[in-house]
Amino acid sequence: MTSIDQLNQWGVRLVLAMMRSASTRKIKPIDWWTRGRSALETAAQSSDHFSAMVSIMGRKLQLETLRHTTVDELAALTLEIDDFGEFARHCSEEGLFIAAMAQAQRRDERTEAEQQAAEAKKRMRKTDAKLASVVDKILSEANTNNDTDGEAQ
């Protein structure tokens, strides 16, 4: 028997993977996580194997193609989930919790990415300031050399 924590982790990974291939042109942002939860629950209730679950989720989320990150995660999950029936029952019963955990994880990922982007911009500004200082120094020295060359003639 698989632990509930493991079943939750697999469910969160599945939801995040599938939602990464979804489009805001087809799913309104306000409906994003509700649709993810609904797709998970419906697919879990309607499937007898993992590939069918993925296909049903894909239809419910109106996916036309899967991103490579989604494909990679699905391949990993295919190898890890050893009792599909147990996993499907868990997703069917705990869909709201799994979707909430996926939403929280995605929020944390975005926050971290935004912080990293802000730090990168800050480092870039410092580098730009240093570069500008070096360029100013070089131009100043070049002007000084030009002035002294003119006096020597």
NUVOVO-895855 format. One line per 8 residues: for each residue x, y, z of C-alpha. Coordinates in steps of 0.1 Angstrom, whole numbers. Each point is the difference from the previous one (the first is absolute). Example, Ala and Ser with C-alpha at 12.3 -4.5 7.8 and 13.67 -1.06 7.14 Angstrom:
% NUVOVO-895855
123 -45 78; 14 34 -7
***
This chain:
% NUVOVO-895855
0 0 0; 13 34 -10; 1 28 26; -25 28 -3; 29 25 -2; 13 -18 -30; -34 -2 -17; -4 38 6
34 7 -14; -8 -20 -32; -33 18 -3; 15 34 4; 27 -8 -26; -27 -13 -24; -21 31 4; 29 24 -4
13 -19 -30; -33 1 -18; -7 36 10; 33 11 -15; -13 -11 -34; -33 18 5; -7 33 -16; -15 32 15
-17 5 -34; -21 -30 7; -3 0 38; -7 33 17; 25 8 28; -28 2 25; -10 -36 -9; 35 -13 -3
3 -22 32; -37 -9 0; 4 -15 -35; 32 -17 11; -18 -16 30; -30 -10 -21; 22 -15 -27; 19 -20 26
-31 -13 17; -19 -9 -32; 31 -17 -15; 6 -20 32; -36 -12 1; -1 -8 -37; 33 -19 -5; 13 -34 6
36 8 -9; 24 30 1; 1 8 -37; -39 2 -1; 1 23 30; 25 23 -18; -21 0 -32; -32 8 18
17 28 20; 13 13 -33; -34 1 -16; -15 17 31; 27 26 -1; -3 5 -37; 36 -9 -6; 11 -2 -37
36 -9 7; 22 -7 31; 31 20 8; 32 -19 4; 1 6 37; -35 -16 2; 11 -30 -20; 31 -4 22
-20 1 32; -27 -24 -14; 28 -25 -10; 14 2 36; -34 -5 16; -7 -30 -23; 31 -17 15; -7 10 36
-37 -7 4; -2 -37 8; -36 -4 9; -22 21 -23; -32 -10 16; 11 13 34; 13 32 -16; -32 6 -20
-22 -6 31; 21 25 19; -2 26 -27; -37 -4 -3; -6 4 37; 27 26 7; -1 21 -31; -8 32 18
30 -4 23; 23 -11 -28; -10 30 -21; 5 24 30; 34 -15 6; 9 4 -37; -12 36 1; 21 8 31
31 -16 -15; -5 19 -33; -3 32 20; 32 -7 18; 18 -8 -33; -12 33 -15; 11 19 31; 34 -16 -1
3 7 -37; -10 36 5; 26 4 28; 27 -16 -22; -9 24 -28; 1 30 23; 35 -11 13; 12 -5 -36
-12 35 -9; 18 14 30; 32 -17 -9; -4 12 -36; -4 36 11; 32 -3 22; 18 -15 -30; -13 27 -23
11 27 25; 35 -15 3; 2 -3 -38; -11 36 -5; 27 11 25; 27 -19 -18; -11 14 -34; 0 35 15
35 -5 13; 12 -13 -33; -16 29 -19; 14 25 25; 35 -15 -4; -4 1 -38; -10 36 1; 29 9 23
24 -18 -24; -15 18 -30; 4 33 18; 37 -7 8; 6 -12 -35; -13 33 -14; 23 20 24; 31 -20 -11
-5 9 -36
***
